[in-house]
Every structure is written in structure tokens, then in C-alpha cells.
Amino acid sequence: MISKPIFALLTDFGLKDPYVGQMKAVLASGAPGCGFLDISHEVQPQGIHQAGFFLAASYSYLPGSTICLAVVDPGVGTKRRILCLEKQDRTVLAPDNGLLSLLLLEPGENRIFDASPGLREEGHSKTFHGRDVFAPLALRLAALEAGQRRPGPEVSPESLVRLPLAADQGFGPRVRATVIHIDRFGNCVLDLGAGPWSPRLYPGKQLELSVPQKGSTIRVVETYALIPDKEAGLLLGSQGYFELACNQSSCAERLGLAIGDRIAFTIKPD
């Protein structure tokens, strides 16, 4: 019997269907008394970029030794790999579809293992690996100490599927970024992490948008209240990523942006 591990779940399953409950039932049956942390189950269907943001922004807050099951998996049932990442004394299981892209850029050593070779092919659904593959694998790993959870051969981070990210372009004055999340306030989170971008996007800096509103100038600010009425601003949000926002209104509506849209701007010289 496994002693009371903590499982963190991140899915695009929603809460209307029984999918999350069935995953938890498998985990609780194999590890009675285990703890659950629900990062989110409202990722947009097949929303790999958004899921990657939720994971990267939340990972360092998880208790030590937590096992995270990140199941946003459009390729479920195919030959895509299932990966096991050990980082910062925590473990995450995820499909090899780019979901780990942002987390790999966060501080800390990345040790990645291919869990696919040891997985049983028979006796499970081809359309619900969260319940039939990820959950049993998580139970196997829970029996091991953090740092020793190696369900298959180690693989190079360079071999993983990667999403195109803003950091890939370098750090010149012209910046292209992707909207990876829109929160309930209409703030548009971009794939611009604090670590590499804060030295370039500091308060007071002016940016000239070319997409979506060519020629518009916005300013980098510290708080929402500093954004002028009927304008948009850029600021570092609480999740460690820069976001386009408006003061007490939806920036997504004002700029006509949706998750997955690209934006582009030029950082003006001081």
C-alpha cells in the first residue's frame, strides 16, 4: 500500500463529465488517503499552450514530492511518448506534445524520462489514457522517493516536441508573442516570462504595436490602476508572465484577442 502521496491534476476535461472523478477514483483506490490538488480542469479543449502556462506558473507552489498529471492530450491513443519530468523535487507526467515547453525554461535542472516503453498496451481505453495509463503510472511512481522516479530511459530535452515561444526569437527590439491565456477579467497573458523579459520590459518603457492594432503605443506599467482609461497597457502579472490589460475592462475585447492569437510590438528606445 502506498503512503499518502499528493497528486496534482491539470486537464482539459471540465467538470461536467465523469472523467476527473474516474481519474481520482483510480488514484485513491491505489493510494488511500492521498491528497489531491486541482490546478485546473478548465483548460480549453486541446489547449496545449494554455495548459503549459498553467503548469509552469503553478509548479513551484506544489508541495515537495508532488506528482502532477498534466493530461491535455490531443494525440491520446497514438504513438506519442508519455514523459516523466523530475524538477525541483517534484514530478510531472505529460504527453510529449509541447505541454512542457514553458516549464523547461523555468529555473532548475530538468531530468526527463520516456515512460512509454514500459506501459501496457492492452486492457485500457485508446481514448482515456488519463484514467487508464497516467493514473496507474502515477501510482507506480508514488511508491518511489522523489529523485528516484525513473520509469524509463532518460531522454534529452532537445528531443522533446516544443511549442514555438517568444524566447525562440532572441531578445531584440522587435517582439512577437502568443496569447497563452485570457483570464476572467479579460487580461491577455503572453508567453513572455519574467526571467528573460523583465530587463527589457520595465515600467515606463513604451511599445509600438504592429499586431493587432498597428501604430498604437502602449506603456509598461506596474499596476492595472496606472493604465489610462480606454487604453491598454503591459504589466508583469502575478503568474510570472507579462500580460496585456486594461483598467477595469476586458483587454481581450478591446483588442479583439483570443487564446492562440499572435501579437507583435517594437520596444521603443529610451
Number of C-alpha atoms within 10 A of each C-alpha: 8 15 12 14 22 21 26 21 23 23 25 22 20 15 12 7 9 10 17 20 12 15 21 19 15 16 25 19 12 19 19 15 14 16 15 17 15 13 20 18 19 15 21 17 16 16 20 25 28 25 30 25 25 22 24 22 18 14 21 16 8 18 14 13 20 21 29 27 26 26 25 27 24 14 14 18 14 9 9 14 19 21 23 30 28 23 22 18 17 19 28 22 25 24 26 21 21 17 28 28 23 23 21 18 15 17 11 12 13 16 18 23 22 21 22 19 12 11 14 10 12 7 7 13 14 13 14 16 17 26 22 18 19 24 23 18 20 23 20 14 20 23 16 13 10 19 14 10 20 19 20 16 12 15 15 11 16 7 8 18 16 16 16 14 16 17 17 9 12 10 12 9 12 16 19 19 20 21 23 25 24 22 10 8 14 20 26 27 29 28 25 25 24 17 12 13 17 16 9 13 21 16 16 12 16 21 24 18 19 17 15 15 14 11 13 14 18 21 22 22 19 16 15 17 11 14 21 13 11 11 17 24 23 28 23 24 19 9 15 18 20 23 26 24 27 27 19 14 16 20 23 22 13 14 17 11 18 16 18 17 15 15 17 17 23 17 19 12 8 6
